[in-house]
Amino acid sequence: MWSLIQKRVCRKIQLHSSIIRSCLLNSVSEHQFYYSSSPACNHTAPRSAIGAKKFNGLFSSFDAKWRGSSFMRFLSSQAAAEASTSDGLTVGGIIANNWVIYDENESDWKSHAAAIAQSIHLIKKRLRWKKLISKLEVLSKELDKPDLWDGPSHAGKISREHGSVVGKMKEVNAFEQELFEHIDMIKLAREENDAELESESLNALLVLRRHLKEKELEALLAGEHDLCPCFIEVQAGAGGTESMDWASMVMQMYKRWAENRHFRVSAVEEIPGELAGIKRATIKVDGDYAYGYAKAEVGAHRLVRISPFDSNKRRHTSFASVAVIPILGDDFSHVQINESDLRIERYRSGGPGGQHANTTDSAVRITHIPTGVTASSQNERSQHQNKASAMAVLQSRLDQLEIVRQAQINAEHTQSLTDINFGSQIRSYVLHPYRMVKDHRTEYEVSDPDSVLQGDVDGFILSFLSASLDKDIEDD
């Protein structure tokens, strides 16, 4: 009897050990390694700066042997370790068993385990697990070099990258370990006829299953700059008032989408149309992974409807282009801008007249003469604020140009920086003669355009990100 009680107590402690492990992992990664899935965007998490100081202080006090291979090799080996049940069952083994996956409401532990195993497999695939292991080995060797800290800036970069890789791998391994602990507990509970322990373990599997579905989405956003905030720009295409009205609808769609995701939205620039809508507008979207999600929307958006501006009620086709530019953090090597290369123009803001009209030349337009890239701002209250806002946009545009030049990113991404070819439509919004929104890249479609125009675009974004990542993996 006493032996049974001991077993139950030990197993229940194991049931919650993953929580303790997760806390320890977060503590190590946040306060010691200053890691982020996107080191270029560490300005989005101010607490990391404290972690960086602690990290640098910690390593400066370490003696040579702890800066060397022992400590780092320990972390690397822990990250690369593969978990299994007490009888040797692994994630690959569960998938090979082809257990049927039922709805979440079905209380079947094998179904939950199979769904979790599939999620872990997909997350590893999206993280490019084998490449991650190779990268960890390379970074660990770099950290082993005795002269690494002779260059603090380079050493800090290597350390952050190493911490980022270790953090990703340890998190996935923690999910595996938690899965197998719950499976072991369910088996033990059945051996001991412990219905309470079996119920707790089954519920824990369900919680893990749901959590990993969210992690699947996060694994889509593993790009270098995905964590960054961004600017979203919408520009009306050819078609006069009709296209300007459509551009305004598209901008409102993204504002609602950002707000639904609890991102912070602020207006940077808006040039109104003569009769309705906008010629061009730019907003700033702040929040983790704002750029990672929004980058899926780059391209030309096509609207088909009966025009409210046509007295003959004819069907019209309109276009609006969308560009998305990441706002890179201080860790990124920004393009240097010389004051002598800038042409700064001040003008009166556009918009409605009356008491709300801007009666001073507070709007600012800045042109980078060597590249011809321009940026403007008119929504701030003072000329000084508008200049700062326009400079931020200009910096991001020039940084993005440099990214494209160095990495030779594919043509679709390049469109976020230049005029978009309206022949390369990414999505059609048809309001007449039928109602449908269809993405031409993924064939994803919905029959409720109103919900999409109210900001419900996540389905399109996630389908595109998933398809793009799967294609990249196939091409590797």
C-alpha positions in Angstrom: 0.0 0.0 0.0 2.8 2.4 0.9 4.6 1.6 -2.3 1.5 2.5 -4.3 1.1 5.8 -2.5 4.8 6.6 -3.2 4.3 5.9 -6.9 1.2 8.1 -7.2 3.0 11.0 -5.4 6.0 10.7 -7.6 4.0 10.5 -10.8 1.9 13.5 -9.8 5.1 15.4 -9.2 6.2 14.4 -12.7 2.8 15.6 -14.0 3.8 19.2 -13.1 7.5 19.0 -13.6 7.2 20.3 -17.1 5.9 23.6 -15.7 9.0 23.9 -13.5 11.2 23.0 -16.5 9.5 25.6 -18.6 10.1 28.3 -15.9 13.8 27.3 -15.6 14.2 27.4 -19.4 12.6 30.9 -19.6 14.8 32.1 -16.8 18.0 30.9 -18.5 17.0 32.2 -22.0 15.7 35.6 -20.8 18.2 36.5 -18.2 21.4 34.8 -19.3 21.3 34.4 -23.0 19.3 37.4 -24.2 17.9 35.3 -27.0 15.2 36.2 -29.4 13.9 34.4 -32.5 14.8 37.6 -34.3 17.9 39.2 -32.8 17.4 42.2 -35.1 14.2 43.1 -33.3 15.2 43.0 -29.6 13.9 46.5 -29.2 10.4 45.0 -29.1 11.2 43.3 -25.8 12.7 45.9 -23.4 13.2 43.4 -20.7 15.8 41.7 -22.8 18.1 44.6 -22.3 18.3 43.8 -18.6 18.9 40.2 -19.6 21.8 41.3 -21.9 23.5 43.2 -19.1 23.1 40.2 -16.8 24.5 38.0 -19.6 27.5 40.2 -20.2 28.2 40.5 -16.5 27.8 36.8 -16.0 30.3 35.9 -18.7 32.8 38.6 -17.8 33.1 36.9 -14.4 33.4 33.4 -15.7 36.8 31.9 -15.8 38.2 30.3 -18.9 36.9 26.8 -18.4 33.3 28.0 -18.1 33.6 30.3 -21.1 34.9 27.3 -22.9 33.5 24.0 -24.1 32.1 22.5 -20.8 29.3 24.9 -20.2 28.2 25.4 -23.8 28.6 21.8 -24.7 26.3 20.9 -21.8 23.6 23.2 -23.0 24.0 22.1 -26.6 23.7 18.4 -25.7 20.7 19.1 -23.6 19.0 20.9 -26.4 19.7 18.2 -29.0 18.6 15.3 -26.7 15.7 13.2 -27.8 13.0 12.1 -25.3 11.1 8.9 -25.1 8.7 7.0 -22.8 10.0 4.6 -20.2 9.5 1.7 -22.8 11.3 3.6 -25.6 8.4 5.1 -27.5 9.4 8.2 -29.5 7.5 10.8 -31.5 8.5 9.0 -34.7 7.2 5.8 -33.2 3.9 7.3 -32.4 3.5 8.6 -36.0 4.6 5.2 -37.4 1.8 3.5 -35.3 -0.8 5.5 -37.3 -3.0 6.0 -34.3 -6.4 7.6 -35.3 -6.8 11.2 -34.4 -10.3 12.0 -33.2 -11.9 15.3 -32.2 -10.6 16.9 -29.1 -13.8 16.1 -27.2 -13.0 12.3 -27.5 -11.3 11.1 -24.3 -8.8 8.9 -26.1 -5.2 9.2 -25.0 -3.8 7.7 -28.1 -5.7 10.2 -30.2 -4.3 13.1 -28.2 -0.8 11.6 -28.3 -1.0 11.2 -32.1 -2.1 14.8 -32.5 0.6 16.1 -30.3 3.3 14.0 -32.1 2.1 15.3 -35.4 2.3 18.9 -34.1 5.9 18.3 -32.8 6.9 16.8 -36.1 5.4 19.7 -38.0 7.1 22.3 -35.7 10.5 20.5 -36.2 10.0 20.6 -39.9 9.2 24.3 -39.9 12.1 25.0 -37.7 14.3 23.0 -40.1 15.5 20.8 -37.2 18.5 19.2 -38.9 19.8 22.6 -39.9 19.2 23.9 -36.4 21.3 21.1 -35.0 24.1 21.9 -37.5 23.9 25.6 -36.6 24.1 24.8 -32.9 27.3 22.9 -33.5 28.8 25.7 -35.5 27.9 28.3 -32.9 29.1 26.1 -30.0 32.5 25.9 -31.7 32.6 29.6 -32.1 31.9 30.0 -28.4 34.7 27.6 -27.7 37.3 29.9 -29.2 39.5 31.4 -26.4 39.8 34.8 -28.2 36.0 35.2 -28.8 35.6 37.9 -26.2 38.4 40.0 -27.6 35.6 41.4 -29.8 32.7 42.0 -27.5 30.2 43.0 -30.2 30.8 39.9 -32.3 30.9 37.7 -29.2 27.5 39.2 -28.1 26.0 38.4 -31.4 27.3 34.8 -31.4 26.0 34.4 -27.8 22.5 35.6 -28.7 22.3 33.4 -31.7 23.4 30.4 -29.7 20.9 31.2 -27.0 18.2 31.6 -29.6 18.9 28.2 -31.1 19.2 26.5 -27.7 16.0 28.1 -26.6 14.0 26.8 -29.6 15.4 23.3 -29.3 14.9 23.0 -25.6 11.4 24.2 -25.9 10.5 21.5 -28.4 12.3 18.9 -26.4 10.4 19.9 -23.3 7.1 19.3 -25.2 8.3 15.8 -26.1 9.3 15.1 -22.5 6.0 16.3 -21.3 4.1 14.1 -23.8 6.0 11.0 -22.7 5.6 11.7 -19.0 1.8 11.9 -19.5 1.8 8.6 -21.5 3.8 6.9 -18.8 1.5 8.1 -16.1 -1.6 7.0 -18.0 -0.1 3.5 -18.4 0.8 3.4 -14.7 -2.7 4.7 -13.7 -4.3 1.8 -15.6 -2.0 -0.7 -14.1 -2.9 0.6 -10.6 -6.6 1.2 -11.5 -6.1 4.9 -10.5 -9.0 6.7 -12.3 -8.1 10.1 -10.8 -4.5 10.0 -12.0 -5.6 8.8 -15.4 -8.2 11.6 -15.7 -5.6 14.2 -14.7 -3.1 12.9 -17.2 -5.6 12.7 -20.0 -6.7 16.3 -19.4 -3.0 17.3 -19.4 -2.6 15.7 -22.8 -5.6 17.7 -24.1 -4.1 21.0 -22.8 -0.7 20.1 -24.4 -2.5 19.3 -27.7 -4.2 22.7 -27.8 -1.0 24.5 -26.8 1.0 22.9 -29.6 -1.6 23.9 -32.2 -0.7 27.5 -31.3 3.0 26.7 -31.4 2.5 25.3 -34.9 1.5 28.8 -36.0 4.5 30.4 -34.2 6.8 28.1 -36.0 5.6 29.7 -39.3 7.2 32.9 -38.1 10.9 31.9 -37.8 12.2 34.5 -40.3 15.1 36.8 -39.2 12.8 39.9 -39.1 9.4 38.3 -38.4 9.3 39.5 -34.8 9.6 43.1 -35.8 6.9 45.8 -35.9 6.3 47.2 -39.4 4.8 49.8 -41.7 1.9 48.9 -43.9 1.4 51.0 -47.0 -1.6 51.0 -49.2 -1.7 52.8 -52.6 -4.6 53.2 -55.0 -4.1 51.8 -58.5 -5.4 53.1 -61.8 -9.1 53.8 -61.8 -9.6 57.2 -60.2 -12.1 57.6 -57.4 -13.2 53.9 -57.6 -9.6 52.7 -56.8 -9.1 55.4 -54.2 -12.2 54.2 -52.4 -11.0 50.6 -52.6 -7.6 51.6 -51.2 -9.4 53.2 -48.2 -11.3 50.0 -47.7 -8.1 47.9 -47.8 -6.4 50.2 -45.2 -9.4 50.0 -42.9 -9.3 46.2 -43.3 -5.7 46.1 -42.0 -6.4 48.5 -39.2 -9.2 46.3 -37.9 -7.0 43.2 -38.4 -4.2 44.7 -36.4 -6.6 45.8 -33.6 -8.1 42.3 -33.5 -4.7 41.0 -32.9 -4.1 43.6 -30.2 -1.3 45.3 -32.1 -0.9 49.0 -31.6 -1.8 51.0 -34.7 -0.7 54.6 -35.4 -1.2 56.7 -38.6 1.9 57.9 -40.3 0.6 59.4 -43.6 -2.6 59.7 -45.4 -3.2 61.4 -48.7 -6.9 61.7 -49.4 -8.5 61.3 -52.8 -10.2 64.2 -54.5 -13.8 62.9 -54.1 -13.4 59.8 -51.8 -11.0 57.3 -50.4 -7.2 57.7 -50.3 -4.4 58.0 -52.9 -1.9 56.6 -50.4 -1.7 55.9 -46.7 0.8 54.4 -44.2 0.3 53.0 -40.8 2.7 51.8 -38.2 1.9 48.4 -36.6 3.6 47.6 -33.2 3.6 44.2 -31.7 5.4 40.9 -31.7 5.4 39.3 -35.1 3.6 42.2 -36.7 5.9 42.0 -39.7 5.9 38.2 -39.8 2.1 38.1 -40.3 1.7 41.2 -42.4 4.4 40.3 -45.0 1.9 37.7 -46.4 -0.2 40.6 -47.7 2.3 42.2 -50.0 1.0 42.5 -53.5 -2.0 43.8 -55.6 -5.5 43.4 -54.3 -8.4 43.4 -56.8 -12.0 44.4 -56.2 -15.0 43.6 -58.4 -18.3 45.3 -57.6 -21.1 47.5 -58.8 -19.6 51.0 -58.4 -21.4 53.3 -56.0 -19.9 56.2 -58.0 -21.4 55.0 -61.4 -24.9 56.3 -62.0 -25.4 53.5 -64.5 -24.6 50.9 -61.9 -22.0 49.1 -64.0 -19.6 46.6 -62.7 -16.1 48.0 -62.1 -12.7 46.4 -61.3 -10.3 48.3 -59.0 -6.8 47.7 -57.7 -4.8 48.7 -54.6 -1.2 47.8 -53.8 0.0 46.8 -50.4 3.6 47.1 -49.2 5.0 45.9 -45.8 8.3 47.1 -44.4 9.9 45.8 -41.2 11.1 48.2 -38.6 14.5 46.8 -37.6 15.9 47.1 -34.1 19.2 48.5 -32.9 21.0 45.2 -33.3 20.6 45.5 -37.1 23.3 47.2 -39.0 21.3 50.1 -40.4 22.1 51.8 -43.7 23.9 55.1 -42.9 22.0 58.2 -44.0 24.0 61.3 -44.6 22.2 64.7 -44.2 23.8 65.9 -47.4 22.0 63.1 -49.3 18.6 64.3 -48.2 16.1 66.7 -49.7 13.6 67.9 -47.1 10.4 69.5 -48.2 7.8 71.1 -45.9 4.2 71.5 -47.0 0.7 72.0 -45.7 -1.1 68.8 -44.8 -4.0 67.7 -46.9 -7.4 66.6 -45.7 -10.8 68.1 -45.0 -11.1 71.9 -44.6 -12.9 73.9 -42.0 -11.7 74.1 -38.4 -9.7 70.9 -38.8 -7.6 72.1 -41.7 -3.9 72.4 -41.0 -2.9 76.0 -41.5 0.8 75.6 -41.1 3.5 73.9 -43.2 3.9 71.0 -40.7 3.9 68.1 -43.1 7.3 66.8 -44.1 8.5 64.9 -47.2 12.1 63.5 -47.3 13.8 62.2 -50.4 17.0 60.2 -50.3 18.7 61.6 -53.4 21.1 58.7 -54.2 18.2 56.1 -54.3 15.2 58.3 -55.0 13.4 56.7 -52.0 10.9 59.1 -50.4 9.0 59.1 -47.1 6.5 61.6 -45.8 4.5 62.3 -42.6 1.7 64.6 -41.9 -0.3 63.1 -39.0 1.9 64.4 -36.1 1.1 67.8 -34.5 4.4 69.4 -35.2 6.9 69.7 -38.0 9.6 68.2 -35.8 7.5 65.1 -35.0 6.6 64.7 -38.7 10.2 64.9 -39.6 11.2 62.2 -37.1 8.3 60.0 -38.3 9.3 60.4 -41.9 12.9 59.6 -41.1 11.9 56.4 -39.4 9.9 55.4 -42.5 12.9 56.3 -44.8 15.3 54.4 -42.6 13.1 51.3 -42.8 12.8 51.5 -46.6 16.5 51.9 -47.1 17.2 49.0 -44.7 14.8 46.9 -46.6 16.4 47.8 -49.9 19.8 46.7 -48.4 18.3 43.4 -47.2 17.0 42.7 -50.7 20.3 43.6 -52.3 22.4 41.4 -50.0 20.1 38.4 -49.7 18.6 38.7 -53.2 15.2 37.9 -51.9 12.6 36.6 -54.3 10.8 39.0 -56.6 7.5 38.9 -54.6 9.2 40.2 -51.5 11.0 42.9 -53.5 7.6 44.3 -54.4 7.2 45.5 -50.9 9.8 48.2 -51.7 8.8 49.4 -55.1 5.8 50.0 -57.4 3.7 46.8 -57.5 2.8 45.4 -60.9 -1.0 45.3 -60.9 -1.0 42.3 -63.2 0.5 40.2 -60.3 -2.7 40.1 -58.2 -2.5 38.1 -55.0 -6.2 38.2 -54.1 -9.6 39.0 -55.6 -12.5 40.4 -53.6 -15.7 39.8 -55.7 -18.9 41.5 -54.5 -20.8 41.1 -57.8 -22.1 39.0 -59.6 -21.3 36.5 -56.7 -19.6 37.0 -53.4 -16.2 35.5 -52.8 -12.6 36.4 -51.7 -10.0 34.1 -53.2 -6.2 34.1 -52.8 -4.6 33.3 -56.1 -1.4 32.0 -54.5 -2.9 29.4 -52.3 -6.4 28.9 -53.7 -7.7 29.6 -50.2 -11.1 31.3 -50.4 -14.1 32.3 -48.3 -17.7 33.2 -49.3 -18.1 36.0 -46.8 -16.3 39.1 -48.1 -17.8 41.3 -45.4 -16.0 39.5 -42.6 -12.7 39.7 -44.5 -13.2 43.5 -45.1 -13.8 43.7 -41.3 -10.3 42.4 -40.7 -10.7 38.6 -40.7 -7.7 37.9 -42.9 -5.8 35.5 -40.7 -7.0 32.5 -42.7 -5.4 33.9 -45.8 -2.2 34.9 -44.0 -1.7 31.5 -42.3 -2.4 29.5 -45.5 0.1 31.6 -47.4 2.8 31.4 -44.7 2.3 27.6 -44.4 2.4 27.1 -48.2 5.5 29.3 -48.5 7.4 27.5 -45.8 6.5 24.1 -47.1 7.8 25.1 -50.5 11.0 26.5 -49.0 11.6 23.2 -47.2 11.0 21.2 -50.3 13.5 23.4 -52.2 16.2 22.9 -49.5 
